[in-house]
């Protein structure tokens, strides 16, 4: 009931440019919302405002009844906001397993334990192994993250968010740059999350076929404004989206 | 392997080198009798610890501090002033440490909270400014610190050279106060080094490495990096201050040249880079090599120079003149950075994984 994620008049200005312009929107648990819009529409900026990487110029971010607007990114992460990044953002010289393990460690609140040896925390390692299994990276566990293929790095990025066990999952183009045979692993994971009625899933995605198959709801951003909001079929068919975003017939896969 | 915190040298050559250094230092008073070798050995112990604590910042957390000698100096002056003003006793050594360590921790906390929130470069600049101010202060307050002359003082009787723990000798070496002092320094340094090794291999230490790799990502996972960086800064400062206290006890003297000067800061940087950043073991190797070079390269060059002259080799006479030792050290440093950018430890481990 009160586990909604909500933005109220959320706005950010960079000098004279308004990148996100008073966006008011609520996201419910058990719902997967796709956020679409042309390049530069403010989708990633909107994500950054929600997860705390950027601070709003005006407006509010609320989650589970709490105002998060003034909280830093780490504190929002601790409240349950998980984020996977568009530009892959890993710990490049640490191993795959270590990347995930650090994520588990953060969730379990093991932040300042100085005098125990990390390898003795088998609970953390065991959980990391589970996540590695989920994202199909067990075989690559001892490789440095920087040495992974692009697709594997994307999977690791998603795995790090899964390991956080957040209440809100924010995927920023999770399949961008992946080869065709790698995409299903990630889409399956997202589809599984969707079945969990307690989770809010937000997805920025360009590929319309992905959006159509996964999303319960689509919101459209254009020039920082929220211009459409509704069930996929309606939104894709609406005139404003045709004009602002798709430009061509809705049956075409990508608008980018 | 509990004591090594599960972080092994991970390379046969490296293990052998480290074991050799450890054994040489553990039995230094018997293997290398005489006051100069013992001085060199004690300096290696103290600097290995000092450099390791700096590695916690530079190599593990990825922040550049120029205030490390300040914390070293705080420890050294704390013990020196307590002994100088209130007489040579163990309780005064304790007093010096009890005052110096919290002072170092407080300063590190203040600098960290003030400047680690913003970009790392700002932190470096602040440490530089604070350290310079501290050095000036130490030399200006001459009524307290002895100014540029520093303070010479007596240590507790047990540690004085004249003291004999017992009659007779072990392996032909009198077990005097110097040897006792040396073992005090050696054991304290070894214990604190193991503590550092444990910290970098703790869950906390792993987060520090994550912050070094990507502060942005670490925050997104929910780590408050300001707190982690500040804690690392405080820990490093405490260990540096402890090393400073040991240095004062060993030298019976503390002055700007032995504890606060910027050239010591540069020495630390060189040692950590030669040894290998982010490895801890690199600090031991870097300190050993550098201090040996500092103390013996000059002599070696002197003999090389005279040998060349007597053999009639037409060498530019100034080239190997002992006064040029810093030039050669500089060249060695540039070569080592060029060919072993990850330091000696990094290079050895790399070779191990390739083979």
Interface residues (C-beta under 8 A of the other chain):
Chain A: X51 X53 X72 X73 X74 X75 X77 X78 X83 X85 X89 X90 X91 X92 X93 X94 X98 X101 X102 X103 X105 X106 X107 X110 X111 X112 X113 X114 X115 X116 X117 X118 X119 X120 X121 X124 X160 X164
Chain B: X5 X6 X198 X199 X201 X202 X203 X204 X205 X206 X207 X209 X210 X213 X214 X216 X217 X218 X219 X220 X221 X222 X223 X224 X225 X227 X228 X231 X235
